[in-house]
Amino acid sequence: MKELVIGNLIAKVPVIQGGMGIGVSRSSLASAVSNAGGIGIISGVNIGYDEDDFENNTLEANLRALKKHLKIAKEKSNNGII
């Protein structure tokens, strides 16, 4: 298969993970896809559902969780595309 080139990013495997919300497409899956040569996606749809304050502070919980999972995915992906 041919590499996928998007701007200055090159995915060795032309696969873009589909974004699946509410806890499916988070740091673990995105970094695994990235490490396999594809493009890992983190879904922002209620990503903070398991944060302690999600029910009362949904926006802040989602923003905090998104930042956390982006950081974790980048650390685990060995400079892959997230």
PyMOL commands that place a pseudoatom at each C-alpha (Angstrom):
pseudoatom trace, name=CA, resn=MET, resi=1, chain=A, elem=C, hetatm=0, pos=[0.000, 0.000, 0.000]
pseudoatom trace, name=CA, resn=LYS, resi=2, chain=A, elem=C, hetatm=0, pos=[1.056, 3.528, -0.710]
pseudoatom trace, name=CA, resn=GLU, resi=3, chain=A, elem=C, hetatm=0, pos=[1.911, 5.942, 2.096]
pseudoatom trace, name=CA, resn=LEU, resi=4, chain=A, elem=C, hetatm=0, pos=[-0.676, 8.587, 2.909]
pseudoatom trace, name=CA, resn=VAL, resi=5, chain=A, elem=C, hetatm=0, pos=[0.702, 12.131, 2.741]
pseudoatom trace, name=CA, resn=ILE, resi=6, chain=A, elem=C, hetatm=0, pos=[-1.183, 15.027, 4.328]
pseudoatom trace, name=CA, resn=GLY, resi=7, chain=A, elem=C, hetatm=0, pos=[0.886, 18.212, 4.242]
pseudoatom trace, name=CA, resn=ASN, resi=8, chain=A, elem=C, hetatm=0, pos=[4.149, 17.406, 6.006]
pseudoatom trace, name=CA, resn=LEU, resi=9, chain=A, elem=C, hetatm=0, pos=[2.721, 14.309, 7.734]
pseudoatom trace, name=CA, resn=ILE, resi=10, chain=A, elem=C, hetatm=0, pos=[3.316, 10.843, 6.301]
pseudoatom trace, name=CA, resn=ALA, resi=11, chain=A, elem=C, hetatm=0, pos=[1.387, 7.783, 7.455]
pseudoatom trace, name=CA, resn=LYS, resi=12, chain=A, elem=C, hetatm=0, pos=[3.242, 4.623, 6.457]
pseudoatom trace, name=CA, resn=VAL, resi=13, chain=A, elem=C, hetatm=0, pos=[-0.072, 2.753, 6.430]
pseudoatom trace, name=CA, resn=PRO, resi=14, chain=A, elem=C, hetatm=0, pos=[-2.927, 4.608, 4.680]
pseudoatom trace, name=CA, resn=VAL, resi=15, chain=A, elem=C, hetatm=0, pos=[-5.411, 4.071, 7.508]
pseudoatom trace, name=CA, resn=ILE, resi=16, chain=A, elem=C, hetatm=0, pos=[-7.235, 6.764, 9.467]
pseudoatom trace, name=CA, resn=GLN, resi=17, chain=A, elem=C, hetatm=0, pos=[-8.915, 5.467, 12.596]
pseudoatom trace, name=CA, resn=GLY, resi=18, chain=A, elem=C, hetatm=0, pos=[-12.572, 6.438, 12.796]
pseudoatom trace, name=CA, resn=GLY, resi=19, chain=A, elem=C, hetatm=0, pos=[-13.504, 8.667, 15.716]
pseudoatom trace, name=CA, resn=MET, resi=20, chain=A, elem=C, hetatm=0, pos=[-15.807, 6.796, 18.108]
pseudoatom trace, name=CA, resn=GLY, resi=21, chain=A, elem=C, hetatm=0, pos=[-17.124, 8.804, 21.034]
pseudoatom trace, name=CA, resn=ILE, resi=22, chain=A, elem=C, hetatm=0, pos=[-17.831, 8.229, 24.707]
pseudoatom trace, name=CA, resn=GLY, resi=23, chain=A, elem=C, hetatm=0, pos=[-14.674, 6.422, 25.689]
pseudoatom trace, name=CA, resn=VAL, resi=24, chain=A, elem=C, hetatm=0, pos=[-13.819, 4.339, 22.619]
pseudoatom trace, name=CA, resn=SER, resi=25, chain=A, elem=C, hetatm=0, pos=[-11.382, 6.526, 20.657]
pseudoatom trace, name=CA, resn=ARG, resi=26, chain=A, elem=C, hetatm=0, pos=[-9.111, 7.746, 23.417]
pseudoatom trace, name=CA, resn=SER, resi=27, chain=A, elem=C, hetatm=0, pos=[-5.359, 7.655, 24.007]
pseudoatom trace, name=CA, resn=SER, resi=28, chain=A, elem=C, hetatm=0, pos=[-4.854, 3.869, 24.052]
pseudoatom trace, name=CA, resn=LEU, resi=29, chain=A, elem=C, hetatm=0, pos=[-6.524, 3.155, 20.717]
pseudoatom trace, name=CA, resn=ALA, resi=30, chain=A, elem=C, hetatm=0, pos=[-5.181, 6.286, 19.010]
pseudoatom trace, name=CA, resn=SER, resi=31, chain=A, elem=C, hetatm=0, pos=[-1.590, 5.556, 20.048]
pseudoatom trace, name=CA, resn=ALA, resi=32, chain=A, elem=C, hetatm=0, pos=[-1.892, 1.895, 19.000]
pseudoatom trace, name=CA, resn=VAL, resi=33, chain=A, elem=C, hetatm=0, pos=[-3.114, 2.909, 15.531]
pseudoatom trace, name=CA, resn=SER, resi=34, chain=A, elem=C, hetatm=0, pos=[-0.361, 5.506, 15.287]
pseudoatom trace, name=CA, resn=ASN, resi=35, chain=A, elem=C, hetatm=0, pos=[2.306, 3.009, 16.346]
pseudoatom trace, name=CA, resn=ALA, resi=36, chain=A, elem=C, hetatm=0, pos=[1.052, 0.634, 13.636]
pseudoatom trace, name=CA, resn=GLY, resi=37, chain=A, elem=C, hetatm=0, pos=[1.716, 3.347, 11.036]
pseudoatom trace, name=CA, resn=GLY, resi=38, chain=A, elem=C, hetatm=0, pos=[-1.780, 4.796, 10.664]
pseudoatom trace, name=CA, resn=ILE, resi=39, chain=A, elem=C, hetatm=0, pos=[-3.384, 8.003, 11.902]
pseudoatom trace, name=CA, resn=GLY, resi=40, chain=A, elem=C, hetatm=0, pos=[-4.828, 7.791, 15.408]
pseudoatom trace, name=CA, resn=ILE, resi=41, chain=A, elem=C, hetatm=0, pos=[-7.942, 9.803, 16.238]
pseudoatom trace, name=CA, resn=ILE, resi=42, chain=A, elem=C, hetatm=0, pos=[-9.160, 10.928, 19.656]
pseudoatom trace, name=CA, resn=SER, resi=43, chain=A, elem=C, hetatm=0, pos=[-12.886, 11.628, 19.782]
pseudoatom trace, name=CA, resn=GLY, resi=44, chain=A, elem=C, hetatm=0, pos=[-13.957, 14.581, 21.896]
pseudoatom trace, name=CA, resn=VAL, resi=45, chain=A, elem=C, hetatm=0, pos=[-17.560, 13.368, 22.287]
pseudoatom trace, name=CA, resn=ASN, resi=46, chain=A, elem=C, hetatm=0, pos=[-18.072, 13.135, 26.051]
pseudoatom trace, name=CA, resn=ILE, resi=47, chain=A, elem=C, hetatm=0, pos=[-14.444, 12.060, 26.484]
pseudoatom trace, name=CA, resn=GLY, resi=48, chain=A, elem=C, hetatm=0, pos=[-14.610, 13.069, 30.144]
pseudoatom trace, name=CA, resn=TYR, resi=49, chain=A, elem=C, hetatm=0, pos=[-17.522, 10.774, 30.992]
pseudoatom trace, name=CA, resn=ASP, resi=50, chain=A, elem=C, hetatm=0, pos=[-15.446, 9.032, 33.677]
pseudoatom trace, name=CA, resn=GLU, resi=51, chain=A, elem=C, hetatm=0, pos=[-14.178, 12.230, 35.323]
pseudoatom trace, name=CA, resn=ASP, resi=52, chain=A, elem=C, hetatm=0, pos=[-15.513, 12.735, 38.868]
pseudoatom trace, name=CA, resn=ASP, resi=53, chain=A, elem=C, hetatm=0, pos=[-17.266, 16.019, 38.062]
pseudoatom trace, name=CA, resn=PHE, resi=54, chain=A, elem=C, hetatm=0, pos=[-18.668, 15.061, 34.631]
pseudoatom trace, name=CA, resn=GLU, resi=55, chain=A, elem=C, hetatm=0, pos=[-22.351, 15.315, 35.570]
pseudoatom trace, name=CA, resn=ASN, resi=56, chain=A, elem=C, hetatm=0, pos=[-22.072, 18.746, 37.201]
pseudoatom trace, name=CA, resn=ASN, resi=57, chain=A, elem=C, hetatm=0, pos=[-19.214, 20.221, 35.175]
pseudoatom trace, name=CA, resn=THR, resi=58, chain=A, elem=C, hetatm=0, pos=[-19.445, 18.514, 31.784]
pseudoatom trace, name=CA, resn=LEU, resi=59, chain=A, elem=C, hetatm=0, pos=[-17.580, 21.049, 29.647]
pseudoatom trace, name=CA, resn=GLU, resi=60, chain=A, elem=C, hetatm=0, pos=[-14.632, 21.356, 32.015]
pseudoatom trace, name=CA, resn=ALA, resi=61, chain=A, elem=C, hetatm=0, pos=[-14.475, 17.580, 32.536]
pseudoatom trace, name=CA, resn=ASN, resi=62, chain=A, elem=C, hetatm=0, pos=[-14.439, 17.013, 28.757]
pseudoatom trace, name=CA, resn=LEU, resi=63, chain=A, elem=C, hetatm=0, pos=[-11.766, 19.666, 28.142]
pseudoatom trace, name=CA, resn=ARG, resi=64, chain=A, elem=C, hetatm=0, pos=[-9.569, 18.304, 30.930]
pseudoatom trace, name=CA, resn=ALA, resi=65, chain=A, elem=C, hetatm=0, pos=[-9.942, 14.721, 29.678]
pseudoatom trace, name=CA, resn=LEU, resi=66, chain=A, elem=C, hetatm=0, pos=[-9.220, 15.745, 26.071]
pseudoatom trace, name=CA, resn=LYS, resi=67, chain=A, elem=C, hetatm=0, pos=[-5.974, 17.455, 27.116]
pseudoatom trace, name=CA, resn=LYS, resi=68, chain=A, elem=C, hetatm=0, pos=[-5.034, 14.430, 29.238]
pseudoatom trace, name=CA, resn=HIS, resi=69, chain=A, elem=C, hetatm=0, pos=[-5.659, 11.908, 26.456]
pseudoatom trace, name=CA, resn=LEU, resi=70, chain=A, elem=C, hetatm=0, pos=[-3.857, 13.994, 23.820]
pseudoatom trace, name=CA, resn=LYS, resi=71, chain=A, elem=C, hetatm=0, pos=[-0.807, 14.168, 26.093]
pseudoatom trace, name=CA, resn=ILE, resi=72, chain=A, elem=C, hetatm=0, pos=[-0.884, 10.431, 26.843]
pseudoatom trace, name=CA, resn=ALA, resi=73, chain=A, elem=C, hetatm=0, pos=[-1.381, 9.489, 23.176]
pseudoatom trace, name=CA, resn=LYS, resi=74, chain=A, elem=C, hetatm=0, pos=[1.511, 11.680, 22.045]
pseudoatom trace, name=CA, resn=GLU, resi=75, chain=A, elem=C, hetatm=0, pos=[3.760, 10.147, 24.724]
pseudoatom trace, name=CA, resn=LYS, resi=76, chain=A, elem=C, hetatm=0, pos=[2.796, 6.581, 23.745]
pseudoatom trace, name=CA, resn=SER, resi=77, chain=A, elem=C, hetatm=0, pos=[2.873, 7.081, 19.970]
pseudoatom trace, name=CA, resn=ASN, resi=78, chain=A, elem=C, hetatm=0, pos=[6.625, 7.501, 19.419]
pseudoatom trace, name=CA, resn=ASN, resi=79, chain=A, elem=C, hetatm=0, pos=[6.136, 10.570, 17.197]
pseudoatom trace, name=CA, resn=GLY, resi=80, chain=A, elem=C, hetatm=0, pos=[3.347, 8.926, 15.210]
pseudoatom trace, name=CA, resn=ILE, resi=81, chain=A, elem=C, hetatm=0, pos=[0.384, 10.887, 13.891]
pseudoatom trace, name=CA, resn=ILE, resi=82, chain=A, elem=C, hetatm=0, pos=[-2.382, 11.604, 16.405]
for i in range(1, 82): cmd.bond("trace and resi %d" % i, "trace and resi %d" % (i + 1))
show_as sticks, trace
zoom trace
